[in-house]
Amino acid sequence: MRPGVIVLIALLLVAPSARADAPVRVYDVASGAPTVPFASDRSGSVLWALENDGTMLIARGTVRRAVVQRIGLDGRARGRAIRWAGIERRMSDAYESVSPDGRLVAYRHGSLGHAHVELARVADAAHRVVSPRFETMAALGWAPDSRTLVIAGRRHGHWEAWTLDVAGRRARKRMTLARRPGNQLLTVGPGGTRFAYATYEHRRRPPFNVEVVDLAAGTSGSLQPAAIEDPTLNGPLGLLDAQWSPAGDLIAATRHGTQDLELLDPAGTRRIVIPIEDGIAGTRAWSPDGRLLAYEYQSETRDELHIYDLATATTRVLMSRPRGYVTRLVWSPDSNLLGVNLAR
């Protein structure tokens, strides 16, 4: 393991998916060393990707002057900045889905009833349409190897799953979905053949749940069987905000009602509970090797970043500060570094 390093970039945040006055930090997960600041350009930043040597992929600026830039731990640029303003003007909302390797960005273009998905290259901002038109803003998710983009959108009154092989030109329809996504996020398992998403149906018990889809088999079902009762909730266990481990064996989700974290296998038979006491669990992300789960813990007085180790079933605090919240967590491919967007 390389010597620990924490880097603070004091950049005001104006770009999509975050907010103003939100610095970026990079932590060595093993050691959590003291903060090392460097000069701010005050133009805003969102962390998109992180390399093994700590080089960051940063989107910064405003819609008219936005750029994407690689920046090293020394604060110096790596290569030229790519103008991103044209892409931001094409985006229908302030949500983008960056591939895990940081090379591609998927986003929605159009309006309700006429929205399709576009894909842009970070290297030169070249973009192309990759899906048909949908009646809603489609939900998006990347496979861990960045080779497959999964899309869930409504066409002709039905929700459908589409997949794009990034080496190909257009996405192809795979199956009709039994339930609609509850938000714009999909979480995709290794290989891109399985994915999961949050659902909400107010007449169903529990109303919140996670749907697991197997594209190869053409099947779907609830992550948490309704037959499993939760005594603290006086009924079936509801789940929110699923995240599939890159190792493929577990899906992390938040318990509806208690805020504890549940780690379950896709069949819902293996269960690991991470208690969240006197607070809530916010932003979280699996390490690429699937051994660690980073998650934000928020209480009335503290905002902390916790690391849960599957092998030892232990949790430790990597970062703690008064209040605030985390808007984004990004791991390096070797699982040694963790990049964080912080908001005041």
Secondary structure in CASP SS format (residue, H / E / C, confidence):
PFRMAT SS
TARGET T0000
AUTHOR 0000-0000-0000
METHOD secondary structure of the structure
MODEL  1
M C 1.00
R C 1.00
P C 1.00
G C 1.00
V C 1.00
I E 1.00
V E 1.00
L E 1.00
I E 1.00
A C 1.00
L C 1.00
L C 1.00
L C 1.00
V C 1.00
A C 1.00
P C 1.00
S C 1.00
A C 1.00
R C 1.00
A C 1.00
D C 1.00
A C 1.00
P C 1.00
V E 1.00
R E 1.00
V E 1.00
Y E 1.00
D E 1.00
V C 1.00
A C 1.00
S C 1.00
G C 1.00
A C 1.00
P C 1.00
T E 1.00
V E 1.00
P E 1.00
F E 1.00
A C 1.00
S C 1.00
D C 1.00
R C 1.00
S C 1.00
G C 1.00
S C 1.00
V E 1.00
L E 1.00
W E 1.00
A E 1.00
L E 1.00
E C 1.00
N C 1.00
D C 1.00
G C 1.00
T C 1.00
M E 1.00
L E 1.00
I E 1.00
A E 1.00
R E 1.00
G C 1.00
T C 1.00
V C 1.00
R C 1.00
R C 1.00
A C 1.00
V E 1.00
V E 1.00
Q E 1.00
R E 1.00
I E 1.00
G C 1.00
L C 1.00
D C 1.00
G C 1.00
R C 1.00
A E 1.00
R E 1.00
G E 1.00
R E 1.00
A E 1.00
I E 1.00
R E 1.00
W C 1.00
A H 1.00
G H 1.00
I H 1.00
E H 1.00
R H 1.00
R H 1.00
M C 1.00
S C 1.00
D C 1.00
A C 1.00
Y C 1.00
E C 1.00
S E 1.00
V E 1.00
S C 1.00
P C 1.00
D C 1.00
G C 1.00
R C 1.00
L E 1.00
V E 1.00
A E 1.00
Y E 1.00
R E 1.00
H E 1.00
G C 1.00
S C 1.00
L C 1.00
G C 1.00
H C 1.00
A E 1.00
H E 1.00
V E 1.00
E E 1.00
L E 1.00
A E 1.00
R E 1.00
V C 1.00
A C 1.00
D C 1.00
A C 1.00
A C 1.00
H E 1.00
R E 1.00
V E 1.00
V C 1.00
S C 1.00
P C 1.00
R C 1.00
F E 1.00
E C 1.00
T C 1.00
M C 1.00
A C 1.00
A E 1.00
L E 1.00
G E 1.00
W E 1.00
A C 1.00
P C 1.00
D C 1.00
S C 1.00
R C 1.00
T E 1.00
L E 1.00
V E 1.00
I E 1.00
A E 1.00
G E 1.00
R E 1.00
R E 1.00
H C 1.00
G C 1.00
H E 1.00
W E 1.00
E E 1.00
A E 1.00
W E 1.00
T E 1.00
L E 1.00
D E 1.00
V C 1.00
A C 1.00
G C 1.00
R C 1.00
R C 1.00
A C 1.00
R E 1.00
K E 1.00
R E 1.00
M E 1.00
T E 1.00
L C 1.00
A C 1.00
R C 1.00
R C 1.00
P C 1.00
G C 1.00
N C 1.00
Q C 1.00
L E 1.00
L C 1.00
T E 1.00
V E 1.00
G C 1.00
P H 1.00
G H 1.00
G H 1.00
T C 1.00
R E 1.00
F E 1.00
A E 1.00
Y E 1.00
A E 1.00
T E 1.00
Y E 1.00
E C 1.00
H C 1.00
R C 1.00
R C 1.00
R C 1.00
P C 1.00
P C 1.00
F E 1.00
N E 1.00
V E 1.00
E E 1.00
V E 1.00
V E 1.00
D E 1.00
L C 1.00
A C 1.00
A C 1.00
G C 1.00
T E 1.00
S E 1.00
G E 1.00
S E 1.00
L C 1.00
Q C 1.00
P C 1.00
A C 1.00
A C 1.00
I C 1.00
E E 1.00
D E 1.00
P C 1.00
T C 1.00
L C 1.00
N C 1.00
G E 1.00
P E 1.00
L C 1.00
G C 1.00
L E 1.00
L E 1.00
D E 1.00
A E 1.00
Q E 1.00
W E 1.00
S C 1.00
P C 1.00
A C 1.00
G C 1.00
D C 1.00
L C 1.00
I E 1.00
A E 1.00
A E 1.00
T E 1.00
R E 1.00
H C 1.00
G C 1.00
T C 1.00
Q C 1.00
D C 1.00
L E 1.00
E E 1.00
L E 1.00
L E 1.00
D C 1.00
P C 1.00
A C 1.00
G C 1.00
T C 1.00
R C 1.00
R E 1.00
I E 1.00
V E 1.00
I E 1.00
P C 1.00
I C 1.00
E C 1.00
D C 1.00
G C 1.00
I E 1.00
A E 1.00
G E 1.00
T E 1.00
R E 1.00
A E 1.00
W E 1.00
S C 1.00
P C 1.00
D C 1.00
G C 1.00
R C 1.00
L E 1.00
L E 1.00
A E 1.00
Y E 1.00
E E 1.00
Y E 1.00
Q E 1.00
S C 1.00
E C 1.00
T C 1.00
R E 1.00
D E 1.00
E E 1.00
L E 1.00
H E 1.00
I E 1.00
Y E 1.00
D E 1.00
L C 1.00
A C 1.00
T C 1.00
A C 1.00
T E 1.00
T E 1.00
R E 1.00
V E 1.00
L E 1.00
M E 1.00
S E 1.00
R E 1.00
P E 1.00
R C 1.00
G C 1.00
Y E 1.00
V E 1.00
T E 1.00
R E 1.00
L E 1.00
V E 1.00
W E 1.00
S C 1.00
P C 1.00
D C 1.00
S C 1.00
N C 1.00
L E 1.00
L E 1.00
G E 1.00
V E 1.00
N E 1.00
L E 1.00
A E 1.00
R C 1.00
END
